[in-house]
Amino acid sequence: MIRVLSTTVTAVLEGTRGTGGAQALVAPEDLVAARARRGFHGDRTLAGRAALRLLLAHVLGAAPTCAQDMVVERACERCGAPHGRPRAPGMSLSGSTSQDQVLVAVAAQEVQVGVDVQDPPISLWPGFDAAVRHPRERQHRETDGLRSGISLWARKEALLKAAGVGLRIDPSRIALVSRSPAEAPWWSVAADAPREVQGLHVRGLPSTVPQAVAASAIVPVHEIDLADVLPAG
């Protein structure tokens, strides 16, 4: 099972204010990352990291006040710098933020997980089709709107996070194949995609903004409310 928490920066910061604030729920390295960014960008980093730790504590059956003590490793697998995807012993983690939106996920280690949330821009940027859509997907471009395009971008970002490769693989190299209606709303990666993403699947999540969760297996996705993971106070 994958557990996801969809919330906002504002909700996390306000919801933790009575118990010392989000800064009391993260590790020192998270504070360093947040303080390295100015204004709302720092708040967004702090809220995203606090939300992930709170969800991890919830999944592990620990008190919300133990979120700060959760072991979350972010060393880059290529260079060792602390900007890699989050990892925890025995667990698979992922997180994404966009404007005021926060999306985090926790699953068992055997299920690679990745999430992405996108606060839609006013319009698709120049070169979007070439950068994001597989050539087969461009054939149906005339029927797509802004929401459809950004939803596709979120699904592919989630897939690349689940694979642990990020944008080192061009999203346009990946075509998505819709599953049968009985298994909707999952998509699977097409057979001609790069080997790093083979065997992965992705689905959208109900939300006012495009967001997606990807995984190495089609498993149940359970949404957790922010209120259920916050400290009492």
Secondary structure, 3 states (H helix, E strand, C coil): CEEEEEEEHHHHHHHCHHHCCHHHHCCHHHHHHHHCCCHHHHHHHHHHHHHHHHHHHHHCCCCHHHHHHCCCECCCCCCCCCCCCCEECCEEEEEEEECCEEEEEEEECCCCEEEEECCCCCCCCCCHHHHHCCHHHHCCHHHCCHHHHHHHHHHHHHHHHHHCCHHHCCHHHCCEEECCHHHCCEEEECCCCCHHHCCCEEEECCCCCCEEEEECCCCCEEEECHHHCCCCC
